[in-house]
Amino acid sequence: MEHERLNFKDRIIKGKWIGKLFLVMIALLAIWGIGSKAIYNPQLFIQQIINGLQLGFVYALIALGYTMVYGIVRLINFAHGDVFMVGAMVSYFAVGVFHLQQWPSAVFPGIPLYLSLTIGTITVILLSMIVCAILAMVIEKIAYKPLRNAPRISALITAIGMSFFLEYFGALPFVFTPNFIPYKRPFDIVTWYVNNGVHQLQAGKAPPQGSVIFSNILLIIVLVTIILVLALTYIVQRTKVGKAMRASSYDKATSRLMGINVDGIISITFAIGAALAGAGGVLYATAYPSVFFWMGMIPGLKAFIAAVLGGIGSIPGAFVGALIMGQAEVLAAGYISTPMRDAISFSILILVLLIRPTGIFGEPEAEKA
């Protein structure tokens, strides 16, 4: 009997190694295929890298919410992607219906146009962040707090149910409607191309062959994401709230004995993560100008994969994992096929769970004394 158990265990280990080897071979083949094509057309490769950066920085804002919530309550908040959708929808109404981005020029007629658009765009982003933060706190109080001491599977099922509720509530005709809605950007696009120097691309004209193209949307996404990540890092590392977050993450019972309001800290964590997702929703809708009620599902799942890849619970890990995910998705779509971008993304999740379940920056949980 003991011999049979050992043989069964050996077969399991052997099967795991065969699975790992198979996935590694697929990854190497994909890298070889992309690399061989990139050599023949380096301009296209650089263009894909730029597109991947634009997508990866948006994923980073969503992934940070996943990793913060998991770090404290050990919950995969699958409704987080739909909070991202709400942020995009709020910005749609703010820009397309109420024209909130135009308020500085309406209040101060002599203000320069670029300054007016900058202030107006920041206002729209802040509005989406505030609405998403309030929504996340309400969801946490209603759906997650009563299950704080329940088995994790109960909270996980509730998170999935909340995700579907937000999606199909948003699909109602008197909410967001089930239609794809064109998104009006809060500012005009300015495009440049790099070809023997940086030149502004004139409307209606094609850039010279072999040029690398980028726009002010990329610059805004990168700038806003970096500012928000730095602000989050400062909050977590330098403020009392951040110290309370780290203490609650390590040991909730002891934190309560030290006078920390753990329930309040959990609500604040949900609010901060949702605010980042709201900003990500505005930036995503600006880059890909169309909004719809289930637009948060796939970006939410891919941001979750990014958090797992980087090491869920690690802020730098979520950021790095999101950049890797953005590059993997865009390169797969550009050099393999468009449907393969989703397959590659979820294959990365399987590969990480097989080879390094803790992710790039993650560490195995140590037992508390």
Secondary structure as UniProt FT lines:
FT   HELIX           2..40
FT   HELIX           42..73
FT   TURN            78..79
FT   HELIX           80..92
FT   HELIX           93..97
FT   HELIX           100..102
FT   HELIX           103..107
FT   TURN            109..110
FT   HELIX           113..139
FT   HELIX           140..144
FT   HELIX           145..147
FT   TURN            148..149
FT   HELIX           152..170
FT   TURN            173..176
FT   STRAND          181..182
FT   STRAND          191..194
FT   STRAND          198..200
FT   TURN            203..204
FT   TURN            209..210
FT   STRAND          212..215
FT   HELIX           216..238
FT   HELIX           240..250
FT   HELIX           252..257
FT   TURN            258..259
FT   HELIX           262..287
FT   STRAND          290..291
FT   TURN            293..296
FT   HELIX           297..310
FT   TURN            312..313
FT   HELIX           315..335
FT   TURN            338..339
FT   HELIX           340..355
FT   TURN            357..358
//
